[in-house]
């Protein structure tokens, strides 16, 4: 076996020259086989169409579409629909595709093969290319055009269904929210009806009414106190009239017949009345002011003057000799005046008694109303907390209902936009082309590949033969093989024909040289 590790460039050139036939013949044979095989391959034609993704005709600021997602994601979904077995099988039958293969291969494999023949390439965000390859030009164009139409129709249907689905979902959610909102409205209305007067918004009215009732109670109390003062005054007058009447009954007739006495008695009655009135006025002022108040001191002075006058009138004694023919009539008139004054005082006393009773009843009524309104004021925090819980749920549901209503309106407009085909659409930019030349097979490339494979095979075969060849073909190989230096080199002699030459002997030329030069017999060369 030959060692090729130490070969030089010239050695490789010599090997190439020596093994040229071994390299060329396999290359030519393989190329010839490839050429014959490529000629038998059928032509494959590819038809392409470019589809443009048109933006919505109505700006999104006015109507926002509910069909979301990128073009890539939508194309992926649509491709799953179109490349389904049902759709492709119908196309295969309609165009009689793969007629020969269908006789020997199941339909599942035919459909899978057609999926591989369909190519979808997204050029950019607003366009994509759809292609189909077939053995016939017209068939490739027709199938490409039909698949492009399916993409456009499926996109319209998918967007329409998506918008309708969103609208139906929002409509169902809106109905549920409306029912919940009505239930909360009923609960809130019932709560307000049940707690009427205790609601937080009625708090100012309750406080105002409570203040008004307090003023009414104060007024009623003051009215009753005034009536009590008048009652006390009338009771004193009645007592004085009773004392005066008793005094008149027990007095001698002679004394009562005096005209001056009669006049004094009438004057005393009026002074007593005035005195009781002043005393009642003093009591009323004492409840409002102190004893040093000017009004109180003025009344005190008037009372002292009246008491002094009454005391002086009682000290004056009647004159027995002073008689008058009209004395009995004057005495009778005085008695009548006293009786009338006493009756009037009693009547006033009864009236004041009834008024005092009514005033106290009014006080009780006002106090009951004050207790009611005070309980309302005290219950407001508890009722307010309960109302907040119901009101919070109601307000949250109301806002959610408003949001759903706005979204539903937007979804309805978006659905109308899709139905009128004003939304995003697929439009054929370049119709399906009719291929003029086949795209496959590339015969030139296949022939070159066959020639290259043949040459590589020939080179590999030559390499194997060279490695297995044990011939010594250079001085360097001889030195490496014998481990001895080369003393002489004889050029290659192709053929020696001189009869007288020692080289014409039947003995091999190398053997003769070996003997002449005295070389070792261990060196062997090929025959």
C-alpha positions in Angstrom: 0.0 0.0 0.0 1.4 3.4 -1.0 2.0 6.1 1.5 0.4 9.4 0.2 1.1 11.6 3.2 4.4 12.9 1.8 3.2 13.6 -1.7 4.1 17.0 -3.2 2.1 19.1 -5.6 3.9 17.7 -8.6 3.1 14.2 -7.4 -0.6 15.0 -7.5 -0.2 16.4 -11.0 1.4 13.1 -12.1 -1.3 11.1 -10.4 -3.9 13.2 -12.2 -2.2 12.6 -15.6 -1.8 9.0 -14.9 -5.4 8.4 -13.6 -7.1 10.9 -16.0 -9.1 8.1 -17.8 -10.3 6.7 -14.4 -11.6 10.1 -13.5 -13.1 11.0 -16.9 -14.9 7.8 -17.7 -17.1 7.6 -14.5 -17.9 11.3 -14.8 -19.1 10.9 -18.3 -21.1 7.8 -17.6 -22.8 9.3 -14.6 -23.5 12.5 -16.5 -25.0 10.5 -19.4 -27.2 8.6 -17.0 -28.3 11.8 -15.3 -29.0 13.5 -18.7 -31.2 10.6 -19.8 -33.1 10.6 -16.4 -33.7 14.3 -16.4 -35.2 14.1 -19.9 -37.8 11.8 -18.5 -38.9 14.2 -15.7 -42.2 16.1 -16.4 -42.3 19.8 -16.4 -43.7 21.5 -13.3 -45.4 24.9 -13.7 -45.9 27.4 -10.8 -48.7 30.0 -11.0 -48.6 32.9 -8.5 -51.0 35.6 -7.4 -50.4 38.6 -5.1 -53.2 39.5 -2.7 -53.2 42.9 -1.0 -54.6 43.5 2.5 -56.6 46.6 2.2 -57.1 48.8 5.3 -60.6 49.7 6.5 -62.3 52.4 4.3 -63.6 54.1 7.5 -60.9 55.4 9.9 -60.6 53.5 13.2 -61.1 56.7 15.1 -64.8 56.6 14.0 -65.5 52.9 14.0 -63.2 50.4 15.7 -63.3 46.9 14.3 -63.9 44.0 16.6 -62.0 41.6 14.3 -58.6 41.8 15.9 -55.3 40.0 15.2 -52.4 40.4 12.8 -52.4 39.4 9.1 -50.1 36.5 9.9 -52.4 35.1 12.6 -55.5 35.5 10.4 -53.8 33.9 7.4 -52.8 31.0 9.6 -56.4 30.5 10.7 -57.7 30.9 7.2 -55.1 28.4 5.8 -56.2 25.8 8.3 -59.8 26.2 6.9 -58.9 26.2 3.2 -56.2 23.4 3.4 -58.6 21.1 5.2 -59.3 17.7 3.5 -62.8 18.7 2.6 -61.9 21.8 0.7 -58.9 20.3 -1.1 -60.7 17.1 -2.0 -63.4 19.1 -3.7 -60.8 21.1 -5.6 -59.0 17.9 -6.7 -62.3 16.4 -7.9 -63.4 19.6 -9.7 -60.1 20.0 -11.6 -59.3 16.2 -11.9 -56.0 16.7 -10.3 -53.5 13.9 -9.8 -55.6 11.6 -11.9 -53.0 8.9 -12.3 -51.9 8.9 -8.7 -55.4 8.7 -7.4 -55.7 5.2 -9.0 -52.9 3.8 -6.9 -52.6 6.1 -3.9 -55.2 6.8 -1.1 -56.9 10.2 -1.1 -55.2 11.2 2.2 -51.8 11.1 0.5 -53.1 13.0 -2.5 -54.4 15.7 -0.2 -51.2 15.8 1.7 -49.3 16.1 -1.5 -51.5 19.0 -2.6 -50.8 20.8 0.6 -47.1 20.7 -0.2 -47.8 22.0 -3.7 -49.6 25.1 -2.2 -47.2 27.8 -1.0 -48.1 30.9 1.0 -45.5 33.6 1.5 -46.2 36.8 3.4 -44.3 39.6 1.6 -44.9 42.3 4.2 -47.6 43.5 6.5 -50.1 44.4 3.8 -49.6 41.8 1.1 -48.9 38.1 0.6 -48.1 35.7 -2.3 -50.1 32.5 -3.0 -48.7 29.9 -5.5 -49.6 26.4 -6.7 -47.5 24.1 -8.8 -48.8 21.5 -11.3 -47.8 19.7 -14.4 -50.2 21.7 -16.6 -50.0 25.5 -17.1 -53.8 26.1 -17.3 -54.5 23.8 -14.3 -51.9 25.7 -12.2 -53.5 29.0 -13.1 -57.1 27.9 -12.4 -56.3 26.2 -9.1 -54.3 29.3 -8.0 -57.2 31.6 -8.9 -59.7 29.4 -7.1 -57.6 29.2 -3.9 -57.1 32.9 -3.9 -60.9 33.4 -4.2 -61.3 31.0 -1.2 -58.9 33.1 0.8 -60.9 36.3 0.1 -64.3 34.6 0.8 -63.0 33.0 4.0 -61.6 36.2 5.2 -64.9 38.0 4.7 -66.8 35.2 6.4 -64.4 34.9 9.3 -64.5 38.7 10.0 -68.3 38.7 9.7 -68.7 35.8 12.0 -66.2 37.3 14.5 -68.0 40.6 14.6 -71.4 38.9 14.9 -70.1 36.7 17.7 -68.8 39.7 19.6 -72.1 41.5 19.1 -74.1 38.5 20.3 -71.9 38.1 23.3 -72.2 41.7 24.2 -75.9 41.6 23.7 -76.3 38.6 26.1 -74.0 40.3 28.7 -76.1 43.5 28.3 -79.3 41.6 29.0 -77.9 39.9 32.1 -76.6 43.3 33.3 -79.9 45.0 32.7 -81.7 42.3 34.7 -79.2 42.6 37.5 -79.5 46.4 37.4 -83.3 46.3 37.6 -83.1 44.0 40.6 -80.7 46.4 42.3 -83.0 49.3 41.5 -85.9 47.4 43.0 -83.9 46.6 46.1 -82.8 50.2 46.4 -86.3 51.6 45.9 -87.7 49.1 48.5 -85.0 50.1 50.9 -85.7 53.8 50.6 -89.5 53.2 50.9 -89.0 51.1 54.0 -86.5 53.6 55.6 -88.4 56.7 54.5 -87.4 59.5 56.9 -84.2 57.7 58.0 -82.2 58.2 54.7 -79.0 60.2 54.7 -80.3 62.7 52.1 -83.2 63.5 54.5 -80.8 64.3 57.3 -80.8 68.1 56.7 -84.6 68.1 56.6 -84.7 66.1 59.9 -82.3 68.4 61.6 -84.3 71.4 60.4 -87.5 69.9 61.6 -85.9 69.1 64.9 -84.8 72.6 65.4 -88.2 73.9 64.5 -89.8 71.6 67.0 -87.4 72.8 69.7 -88.5 76.3 69.0 -92.1 75.3 69.0 -91.6 73.5 72.3 -89.9 76.5 73.8 -92.7 78.7 72.6 -95.3 76.3 74.1 -93.5 76.2 77.4 -93.3 80.0 77.5 -97.0 80.2 76.6 -98.0 77.7 79.4 -95.8 79.7 81.8 -97.6 82.9 80.9 -100.9 81.1 81.3 -99.8 79.9 84.7 -98.9 83.4 85.7 -102.3 84.7 84.6 -104.0 81.8 86.4 -102.1 82.6 89.6 -103.2 86.2 89.2 -106.8 85.3 88.6 -106.8 82.9 91.6 -105.5 85.8 93.8 -108.2 88.1 92.5 -110.8 85.5 93.1 -109.5 85.1 96.6 -109.6 88.9 97.2 -113.1 89.1 95.8 -114.2 86.3 98.1 -112.7 88.1 101.1 -114.3 91.4 100.1 -117.7 89.8 99.6 -117.4 88.2 103.1 -116.5 91.6 104.5 -119.5 93.2 102.9 -121.8 90.6 104.2 -120.6 90.8 107.8 -120.5 94.7 107.8 -123.4 96.8 109.5 -126.0 98.3 107.2 -125.4 101.8 108.6 -121.8 101.7 107.7 -122.5 100.3 104.2 -125.0 103.0 103.6 -122.4 105.7 103.4 -121.7 107.0 100.0 -118.1 107.6 100.8 -117.7 104.0 101.9 -119.2 102.7 98.8 -116.9 104.7 96.7 -113.9 103.4 98.8 -114.9 99.8 98.3 -115.2 100.1 94.6 -111.8 101.9 94.5 -110.3 99.1 96.6 -111.6 96.4 94.2 -109.9 98.1 91.3 -106.7 98.6 93.2 -106.7 94.9 94.2 -107.0 94.0 90.6 -104.3 96.3 89.6 -102.1 95.0 92.4 -102.5 91.3 91.3 -101.8 92.2 87.7 -98.6 94.0 88.7 -97.6 91.0 90.9 -98.2 88.6 88.0 -96.1 90.9 85.8 -93.3 90.9 88.4 -93.3 87.1 88.6 -93.0 86.8 84.8 -90.1 89.3 84.7 -88.3 87.5 87.6 -88.2 84.4 85.4 -86.5 86.3 82.6 -84.4 88.9 84.3 -82.6 89.4 87.6 -83.9 91.5 90.5 -81.7 94.4 89.5 -83.2 94.8 86.1 -84.9 98.2 85.5 -88.2 96.7 84.5 -88.3 94.5 87.6 -87.4 97.4 89.9 -90.1 99.6 88.2 -92.7 96.9 88.8 -91.6 96.5 92.4 -92.0 100.3 93.0 -95.5 100.2 91.5 -96.5 97.2 93.7 -95.2 99.0 96.8 -97.3 102.1 95.9 -100.5 100.0 95.3 -100.0 98.1 98.6 -99.5 101.4 100.4 -102.7 102.9 98.9 -104.7 99.8 99.8 -103.4 100.0 103.4 -104.4 103.6 103.7 -107.9 102.9 102.3 -108.5 100.3 104.9 -107.6 102.6 107.8 -110.2 105.3 106.8 -113.3 104.7 108.9 -116.8 105.7 107.8 -118.8 108.5 109.5 -122.0 107.3 111.2 -123.8 110.6 110.8 -123.1 110.9 107.1 -126.3 109.5 105.6 -127.7 109.9 102.2 -131.0 108.8 100.7 -129.0 107.1 97.8 -126.7 105.0 100.1 -128.6 101.7 99.8 -128.6 102.0 96.0 -124.8 102.7 96.0 -124.2 99.7 98.3 -126.2 97.5 96.0 -124.3 98.6 93.0 -121.0 97.9 94.7 -122.1 94.4 95.6 -123.3 93.8 92.0 -119.9 95.0 90.7 -118.1 92.7 93.0 -120.2 89.7 92.0 -119.7 90.5 88.3 -115.9 91.0 88.7 -115.7 87.7 90.7 -117.7 85.9 88.0 -115.6 87.3 85.2 -112.4 86.4 87.1 -113.7 82.8 87.6 -114.6 82.6 83.9 -111.1 83.8 82.9 -109.6 81.3 85.4 -111.5 78.4 83.7 -110.4 79.6 80.3 -106.8 79.7 81.4 -107.1 76.3 82.9 -108.3 74.8 79.5 -105.5 76.7 77.7 -102.9 75.4 80.1 -104.1 71.9 79.6 -104.1 72.3 75.8 -100.6 73.8 76.0 -99.3 70.9 78.0 -100.9 68.5 75.5 -99.2 70.4 72.7 -95.9 70.1 74.6 -96.3 66.3 74.8 -97.1 66.2 71.1 -94.1 68.2 70.2 -91.9 66.1 72.5 -93.1 62.9 70.8 -92.3 64.4 67.4 -88.9 65.4 68.6 -88.3 61.9 69.9 -89.3 60.6 66.4 -87.0 62.9 64.5 -84.2 62.4 67.0 -84.5 58.7 66.4 -84.3 59.3 62.7 -81.2 61.5 63.1 -79.6 58.8 65.3 -80.4 56.0 62.9 -78.9 57.8 59.8 -75.4 56.3 60.2 -76.7 52.7 60.3 -79.1 53.3 57.4 -76.4 55.1 55.5 -74.1 52.1 55.8 -76.8 49.8 54.5 -77.6 52.2 51.7 -74.0 52.5 50.7 -73.7 48.7 50.3 -76.7 48.5 48.0 -75.8 51.8 46.3 -72.2 50.6 45.7 -73.4 47.5 43.9 -75.9 49.5 42.0 -73.4 52.1 40.9 -70.9 49.5 39.9 -73.5 47.7 37.9 -74.8 50.9 36.3 -71.3 51.9 35.2 -70.7 48.4 33.9 -74.0 48.5 32.0 -73.0 51.9 30.4 -69.7 50.5 29.3 -71.4 47.4 27.9 -73.9 49.5 26.1 -71.2 51.7 24.5 -69.2 48.5 23.5 -72.4 46.9 22.0 -73.0 50.0 20.0 -69.5 50.0 18.7 -69.7 46.3 17.9 -73.0 46.9 16.0 -71.4 49.6 13.9 -68.4 47.3 13.3 -70.7 44.5 12.2 -72.5 46.8 9.8 -69.1 47.9 8.5 -68.1 44.3 7.7 -71.5 43.5 6.2 -71.1 46.5 3.8 -67.5 45.4 3.1 -66.1 48.6 4.3 -63.6 47.0 6.7 -60.3 45.3 6.1 -60.4 43.1 3.0 -58.2 40.9 0.8 -58.0 42.1 -2.8 -56.2 40.5 -5.7 -53.4 42.8 -6.7 -51.9 40.5 -9.4 -54.2 37.8 -10.9 -53.0 34.2 -11.1 -50.3 34.1 -13.8 -50.1 31.7 -16.7 -46.5 30.3 -16.5 -44.7 30.4 -19.8 -41.8 28.1 -18.8 -41.5 25.4 -16.2 -40.0 26.2 -12.9 -39.0 22.6 -12.3 -37.0 20.6 -13.1 -33.8 22.7 -13.6 -32.3 20.4 -16.1 -29.0 22.4 -16.5 -28.4 22.2 -12.8 -29.3 18.5 -12.6 -26.9 17.7 -15.5 -24.1 19.7 -13.8 -24.8 17.9 -10.6 -24.7 14.5 -12.4 -21.4 15.5 -14.0 -20.0 16.7 -10.7 -21.0 13.5 -9.0 -19.5 11.4 -11.7 -16.2 13.3 -11.5 -16.1 13.0 -7.8 -16.8 9.3 -8.1 -14.0 8.9 -10.6 -11.6 10.9 -8.4 -12.5 8.7 -5.4 -12.0 5.6 -7.5 -8.6 6.9 -8.7 -7.6 7.7 -5.1 -8.4 4.2 -4.0 -6.4 2.7 -6.9 -3.5 5.0 -6.1 -3.5 4.0 -2.5 -3.4 0.3 -3.2 -0.6 0.7 -5.9 2.8 -0.4 -4.4 4.9 0.9 -7.4 7.9 3.2 -6.7 7.6 6.0 -9.1 10.1 8.6 -7.8 13.5 9.0 -6.2 11.9 10.4 -3.0 9.7 7.3 -2.8 12.7 5.1 -3.3 14.7 6.9 -0.5 11.7 6.6 1.9 11.3 2.9 1.0 15.0 1.9 1.3 16.2 4.4 3.9 19.2 4.8 1.6 20.3 7.7 -0.6 19.9 7.6 -4.4 23.3 7.5 -6.1 22.2 7.4 -9.7 19.0 7.9 -11.7 18.3 6.4 -15.1 15.7 8.0 -17.3 12.7 6.1 -18.3 13.4 3.8 -21.4 10.2 2.9 -23.0 11.7 0.1 -25.4 15.2 -1.0 -26.3 15.7 -2.9 -29.6 19.5 -2.9 -30.2 20.5 -6.5 -30.6 24.1 -6.0 -29.5 23.2 -4.1 -26.4 23.4 -5.7 -23.1 20.0 -4.2 -22.5 18.4 -6.6 -25.1 18.9 -9.5 -22.8 15.8 -11.4 -21.6 16.8 -10.4 -18.1 14.8 -7.5 -17.0 16.4 -4.1 -17.4 16.2 -3.3 -13.7 18.0 -6.5 -12.8 20.8 -5.8 -15.1 21.2 -2.4 -13.7 21.2 -3.8 -10.2 24.0 -6.2 -11.0 26.1 -3.6 -12.7 25.7 -1.1 -10.0 26.0 -3.7 -7.2 22.7 -2.8 -5.5 21.0 -4.9 -2.9 18.7 -7.6 -4.0 16.2 -6.6 -1.5 14.8 -3.9 -3.8 11.9 -5.1 -5.7 10.1 -3.4 -8.5 7.0 -4.3 -10.4 7.2 -6.2 -13.6 
